[in-house]
Structure formats: structure tokens, C-alpha cells
Amino acid sequence: MDIPFLWLFLLGFGTGVVGGFLGIGGGVIITVVLLEWFKAQGIPLDLRFHLAFGTTLLAIFGTAASATATYARMKRVLWPAATIMGAAAVATSLLGSWLAAESSGPVLKTFLAAFCVVNAILLLRNSRASSDGNSRKALPKYLVIGALAGLVSAYLGLAGGVVMVPLMLLWVRLPAEKAPGTSSAVGILTSLVGAVGYAWQGSGAAHLPEGAWGFVLPSLAIPVMIGTIAGAPIGSLLNRRFGRKSFRYAFAIFLILMAARVYFKG
């Protein structure tokens, strides 16, 4: 399963820039690349998706942590909201990992592609920020968003930003400049707990590559993580220079492209 360190680092760096800008961790990018690599290695479809998701979750921990640190310095993280969503996400992450272990490759592929498309369509709708995100009325919404993020992130190998960012913008009506940083903060928990879940659920699985921790390949994840740590602050700073509309359109286009790639090439 050898991929040159430089390639993995560059993959992580590019993912970090995109993930830091969008506040999503960038897991879809890593997943798509790993799926292509595993496919070329002849790994069966079911095992291919499980390995890609578990390895990606460990890798994007770096994106989430690095981006959060940068957003925090810019005072763009709503810590009360992140704490609530993070607690709810942790509670559902292990359930998502278990469901993923019980699902076939084609099912996972279809869910991932469909989820990206639905979120892209939602983001293209007009929505104006009308909340600072700290009101008590937002508490139940944050609990629901966090629970969904934990479940979906662990099930599909993502940090949860593809759930949190659209819902924070459209349901909570949070200002666009606050959503990526808050999402990244929650992603620290969802990525780490999700990776542990995949390692646990995959322990003892047949035909695992050498060096795998269950459904996680640290030999691939760690170099990518190093790259994401370097790239995420750049993406976070770029986010500050672009307006809300640019952010929303960029996120929607990104999701549609990744959905097409996963569904037709996965």
C-alpha cells in the first residue's frame, strides 16, 4: 500500500486549504483519491469504502485542529455552539461507525453521492443571516445538527462539515463568517471519534492490508494529516478575504463535483 510521502503530503496540503476555506475538513477529497488508489490495488468494493472512510477520518483530524486554531485567533468560532454540537456528535458517532461496518460498498457510495448533492442544492438557495447563533432558541437546533453530524460523519467518513455548515447557514441562519470555524471545532471530535469507531469495527475483518488498524491505515493517514495541518491555516485566511456568496457557491460546486466523482468513478 505504498504511496510516496510527498504525494500524500501534497494531497493533505490541498485538502487542508480547501477544508480550511470551507470549514468541512475536506474529507470528501481524500476519500475520492483513496478510493481510486484502492481500486487500482484490486481491493474489493466493500472493503475499499470502509478503508477509505476510516483512513480519511484520521487524516482530517489535522485539518479540523489546524483550521480551528486559525479561526479562533480571528474570533470566528462560536464555542458554546461548538460544545453543544460536539457533545451530540460524539453520542452518535459510534452508531455511525457501526452502521457503516454493516453496509455494503454500493450502499455507502450511493449515500455519499446523494448527500453531497442534496446539501449543494440547499446551499444554492437564498438565505440571509438573521441570528448571532447564541440565543437559547438555537440550542435544540444545535443538538439536532450535532447528532446528525456525528452520525453522518462516522457513516460516510467525513468530519461532519457537510452537515453542519449548510444547516447552520439555512436553519440557524448563522452569519457565513462564523459557520466554517464553528464546524471545524466540532470536526476535531467527530473525526477522532469516528476514526476510533472504524478501527474498532474493522478489527478482525478479513483481507485487511498489512499495517491496518481495523479499517484505518495510519501509514496513509499520518502523512496526509501532516499536509492538512500545513494547508488548513491558509484556507482559513482565504475565507476571510471572500464574501458570503462566494463561500456558498464554492461549497456547492465542490459538493456537486465530489458527488459525481464518487458515484461514477467509485
Secondary structure, 3 states (H helix, E strand, C coil): CCCCHHHHHHHHHHHHHHHHHHCCCCHHHHHHHHHHHHHHCCCCHHHHHHHHHHHHHHHHHHHHHHHHHHHHHCCCCCHHHHHHHHHHHHHHHHHHHHHHHCCCHHHHHHHHHHHHHHHHHHHCCCCCCCCCCCCHHHHHHHHHHHHHHHHHHHHHCCCCHHHHHHHHHHCCCCCCCCHHHHHHHHHHHHHHHHHHHHHHHHCCCCCCCCCCECCECHHHHHHHHHHHHHHHHHHHHHHHHCCHHHHHHHHHHHHHHHHHHHHHHC
